[in-house]
């Protein structure tokens, strides 16, 4: 695929997202204000729902480009992706306006994930063939459901989702251009990256707009689908490394809250990136740290694609885990106490 195609797709999605945000902003300011509370990271009422523009811009651009280039993955797979993503956006919009009970919300999310996994383009195979029927599907479903929710959980600070998902989608588009993903997945990654860059202009600290669940949930679904395709193409280590910071922060936080017997689906300020702001980091500093670690993870993921030997894959993933652990530890420490220790 010529480089001009994913680049053009990215730029078109960027422009479309910006236009949609500007057009919808008066309505969002009037009907979709997120008012601060004790667990919020913002201090003034801020409109949410910017994810509508991101999702619409990404899907319209990717499907339009794929149609023009005749690289659609097949009618059933394309419809499952579009319908699953749009349904999840609707669920997120409903939850933004009138929060849903946890179990019905999880059931609907699981249906969307299952729809994508069930009709995903066939790859080399991610799970052993001698496993019990449905076991691999069940694992992929649980992983996808968790990824959708962790993206939602982690979307609680200005630019945090931008600092995570822009590098991840850019890397996926680059890997697709190099032949590690099919053309449609490459265009979708480029379009999502561009749309998120458009949203970033309005979410830069201090944010004028939030994604809302209408954005974080379907974005998590689309990225999960892309990572699933990368893994089924034989690049499991790369698929693990790219979202490793978000996965580690959300998963460790969930485990710690479960051990403390807290209500897992209740809003809180226990994530490492939230604790970082309590410890003296600004939102921009948190996003900057996450961005730098993600660039390192992209480099490590690239190594696993170039050097596919199992030993090398394990070593590189271990290095990635070490880098993410270092960032989590840094976020856990007060900047004031660290400065005092340096002055002694």
C-alpha positions in Angstrom: 0.0 0.0 0.0 1.5 3.4 -0.9 2.2 5.6 2.1 0.0 8.4 0.7 -3.1 6.3 1.3 -3.0 5.9 5.2 -1.6 9.5 5.5 -4.5 10.9 3.4 -6.9 8.9 5.4 -5.5 10.2 8.6 -5.7 13.8 7.4 -9.3 13.5 6.2 -10.4 11.9 9.5 -8.7 14.7 11.3 -10.5 17.4 9.4 -13.8 15.6 9.6 -13.6 15.2 13.4 -12.7 18.9 13.9 -15.6 20.0 11.7 -18.0 17.7 13.5 -16.8 18.9 16.9 -17.2 22.6 16.0 -20.7 21.9 14.6 -21.8 19.9 17.7 -20.1 22.0 20.4 -23.1 24.3 21.0 -25.4 21.3 21.6 -22.9 19.5 23.8 -22.4 22.7 25.9 -26.2 22.9 26.3 -27.2 19.3 26.9 -24.0 17.2 27.8 -22.2 19.0 30.5 -20.0 16.9 32.8 -20.2 18.6 36.2 -17.3 18.1 38.6 -17.6 16.0 41.7 -15.2 14.6 44.4 -13.7 12.1 42.0 -13.4 14.3 39.0 -10.1 15.7 37.6 -11.8 18.8 36.3 -13.0 21.8 38.3 -15.6 23.5 36.0 -18.5 22.0 34.0 -17.2 20.8 30.7 -19.1 19.4 27.7 -18.7 15.7 27.0 -19.6 13.8 23.9 -16.6 14.6 21.7 -16.4 10.9 21.0 -19.3 11.2 18.7 -17.1 13.2 16.3 -14.2 10.8 16.7 -16.2 7.6 16.1 -18.2 9.1 13.2 -15.0 10.7 11.6 -13.0 7.5 11.9 -15.7 5.1 10.6 -16.9 7.4 7.7 -13.3 8.0 6.6 -12.1 4.4 6.9 -15.2 2.9 5.2 -15.2 5.6 2.5 -11.5 5.0 1.7 -11.9 1.2 1.8 -14.8 1.4 -0.6 -12.9 3.6 -3.1 -9.9 1.4 -2.9 -11.9 -1.9 -3.0 -10.3 -3.3 0.2 -13.3 -4.0 2.3 -12.8 -7.1 4.5 -16.0 -8.7 3.3 -19.6 -7.5 3.8 -20.3 -9.6 7.0 -17.1 -8.5 8.7 -17.6 -4.9 7.7 -21.2 -4.8 8.9 -20.2 -6.5 12.2 -17.6 -3.9 12.8 -19.8 -0.9 12.0 -22.9 -2.2 13.8 -20.9 -3.3 16.9 -19.1 0.0 17.1 -22.2 2.1 16.6 -24.2 0.1 19.1 -21.5 0.5 21.7 -21.5 4.2 21.0 -25.2 4.3 21.6 -24.8 2.4 24.8 -22.1 4.9 25.9 -24.3 7.9 25.0 -27.2 6.4 27.0 -24.9 5.8 30.0 -23.5 9.4 29.7 -27.1 10.8 30.0 -28.7 8.2 32.3 -26.3 5.7 33.9 -27.3 2.0 33.3 -27.0 -0.8 35.8 -23.7 -2.7 35.6 -25.0 -6.1 34.5 -27.2 -4.9 31.5 -24.3 -2.7 30.4 -21.8 -5.5 30.5 -24.2 -7.8 28.7 -24.6 -5.3 25.8 -20.9 -4.6 25.7 -20.2 -8.4 25.5 -22.6 -8.7 22.6 -20.7 -6.0 20.7 -17.4 -7.6 21.4 -18.7 -11.1 20.4 -20.1 -9.7 17.2 -16.6 -8.4 16.2 -14.7 -11.5 17.2 -17.2 -13.9 15.6 -16.9 -12.2 12.2 -13.3 -11.0 12.3 -11.3 -11.9 9.2 -9.6 -15.2 9.7 -5.9 -15.1 10.7 -3.2 -17.7 11.3 -4.9 -18.7 14.6 -4.3 -17.4 18.0 -5.2 -20.4 20.1 -4.2 -24.1 19.9 -6.5 -26.2 17.6 -6.8 -29.0 20.2 -8.5 -26.7 22.7 -12.1 -27.3 23.6 -14.5 -25.7 21.1 -15.3 -22.2 22.1 -12.5 -21.8 24.7 -10.4 -19.5 22.5 -13.5 -17.5 21.7 -14.4 -17.1 25.4 -10.9 -15.9 26.2 -10.9 -13.4 23.3 -14.4 -12.3 24.4 -13.3 -11.7 28.0 -10.1 -9.9 26.9 -12.0 -7.7 24.5 -14.7 -6.9 27.1 -12.0 -5.9 29.6 -10.1 -3.8 27.1 -13.3 -1.9 26.2 -13.9 -1.1 29.8 -10.3 -0.3 30.8 -10.2 2.3 28.0 -13.4 3.8 29.6 -11.9 3.6 33.1 -8.7 5.2 32.0 -10.4 8.1 30.3 -10.4 10.4 33.3 -7.8 13.1 32.7 -7.2 15.7 30.0 -5.2 14.2 27.1 -4.7 10.8 28.8 -6.6 8.9 26.1 -4.9 11.0 23.4 -1.4 10.2 24.8 -2.3 6.5 24.8 -4.4 5.9 21.7 -2.8 8.2 19.2 0.6 6.4 19.4 -1.1 3.0 19.5 -3.2 3.7 16.4 -0.3 5.4 14.6 1.8 2.3 15.2 -0.9 0.0 14.0 -1.3 2.1 10.8 2.5 1.9 10.3 2.6 -1.8 10.9 -0.3 -2.2 8.5 1.6 -0.2 5.8 4.5 -2.5 6.3 2.3 -5.5 5.7 1.5 -6.8 9.2 -2.2 -5.9 8.9 -4.6 -6.1 6.1 -5.4 -2.8 4.1 -8.8 -2.2 5.7 -7.4 -2.5 9.2 -4.5 -0.2 8.2 -7.0 2.5 7.0 -9.1 2.1 10.1 -6.1 2.6 12.3 -5.0 5.7 10.3 -8.6 7.1 10.4 -8.9 6.6 14.2 -5.5 8.2 14.7 -6.5 11.2 12.7 -9.9 11.6 14.4 -8.2 11.4 17.8 -5.7 14.1 16.8 -8.6 16.3 15.8 -10.2 15.7 19.2 -6.9 16.4 20.9 -7.1 20.1 19.9 -10.2 20.4 22.2 -9.0 18.1 25.0 -5.6 19.7 25.6 -5.3 20.8 29.3 -7.4 22.6 30.4 -9.9 20.6 28.3 -12.8 22.3 26.5 -14.3 18.9 25.7 -14.3 15.3 26.9 -14.8 12.1 25.0 -17.6 10.7 27.2 -18.5 7.0 27.2 -19.9 7.5 23.8 -16.3 7.8 22.6 -14.2 5.8 25.0 -16.2 2.6 24.7 -16.3 2.3 20.8 -12.7 3.5 20.6 -11.7 0.7 23.0 -13.7 -1.7 20.8 -12.0 -0.6 17.5 -8.5 -0.7 19.0 -9.3 -4.1 20.6 -10.3 -5.4 17.1 -7.1 -4.1 15.5 -5.0 -5.6 18.2 -6.9 -8.9 17.9 -6.1 -9.0 14.2 -2.5 -8.2 14.8 -2.3 -11.1 17.3 -4.1 -13.6 15.0 -1.6 -12.7 12.3 1.1 -14.1 14.6 2.3 -11.0 16.3 1.1 -11.6 19.9 4.0 -9.8 21.6 3.4 -6.6 19.6 -0.3 -6.7 20.4 0.6 -7.0 24.1 3.2 -4.3 24.1 1.3 -1.5 22.3 -1.5 -1.0 25.0 0.6 -2.2 27.9 0.5 1.0 30.0 -3.3 1.3 29.9 -3.7 -2.4 30.6 -1.3 -2.4 33.5 -2.7 0.7 35.2 -6.3 -0.5 34.9 -5.7 -4.1 35.8 -3.6 -3.5 38.8 -6.0 -0.9 40.1 -8.9 -3.3 39.6 -7.1 -6.1 41.5 -6.2 -3.7 44.4 -9.8 -2.5 44.6 -11.1 -6.1 44.5 -8.8 -7.0 47.4 -10.1 -4.1 49.4 -13.7 -5.2 48.6 -14.6 -2.0 47.0 -17.4 -1.7 44.4 -15.6 -2.2 41.2 -17.9 -0.2 38.9 -18.2 2.8 41.2 -16.3 5.9 40.2 -13.0 6.4 42.1 -9.6 8.1 42.0 -7.4 5.0 42.5 -5.7 4.8 39.1 -2.0 5.5 39.0 -2.5 8.4 36.6 -5.1 9.9 39.0 -2.8 9.4 42.0 0.0 11.2 40.0 -2.1 14.3 39.9 -2.7 14.0 43.6 1.1 13.8 44.0 1.9 17.0 42.2 1.9 16.0 38.5 0.0 18.3 36.2 -2.3 16.7 33.6 0.2 17.7 30.8 3.1 16.0 32.7 1.1 12.8 33.2 0.2 12.7 29.5 3.8 13.5 28.6 5.1 10.6 30.7 2.5 8.2 29.2 3.4 9.4 25.6 7.1 8.8 26.2 6.5 5.3 27.6 4.2 4.5 24.7 6.9 5.6 22.1 9.3 3.2 23.8 6.6 0.4 23.7 6.2 1.0 20.0 9.9 0.6 19.5 9.9 -2.6 21.4 6.8 -3.9 19.5 8.7 -3.1 16.3 11.6 -5.2 17.5 9.2 -8.2 18.0 8.1 -7.9 14.4 11.6 -7.8 13.1 13.0 -10.5 15.4 10.2 -13.1 15.9 12.3 -15.6 17.8 10.3 -16.7 20.9 13.2 -15.9 23.3 13.5 -12.4 21.9 9.8 -11.9 22.2 9.8 -12.9 25.8 12.8 -10.7 26.5 11.3 -7.6 24.8 7.9 -8.0 26.6 9.8 -8.2 29.9 11.6 -5.0 29.1 8.3 -3.4 28.3 6.8 -4.5 31.6 9.8 -3.1 33.4 9.4 0.3 31.7 5.7 0.4 32.5 6.4 -0.6 36.1 8.9 2.2 36.4 6.3 4.7 35.3 3.6 3.3 37.7 6.1 3.6 40.5 6.9 7.2 39.5 3.3 8.1 39.5 2.9 6.6 43.0 5.5 8.9 44.6 4.9 12.5 45.6 6.9 14.9 43.5 7.4 17.0 46.6 9.0 14.2 48.6 11.2 13.2 45.6 12.5 16.8 45.3 13.2 16.9 49.1 15.2 13.6 48.9 17.3 15.1 46.0 18.1 18.2 48.1 19.4 16.2 51.0 
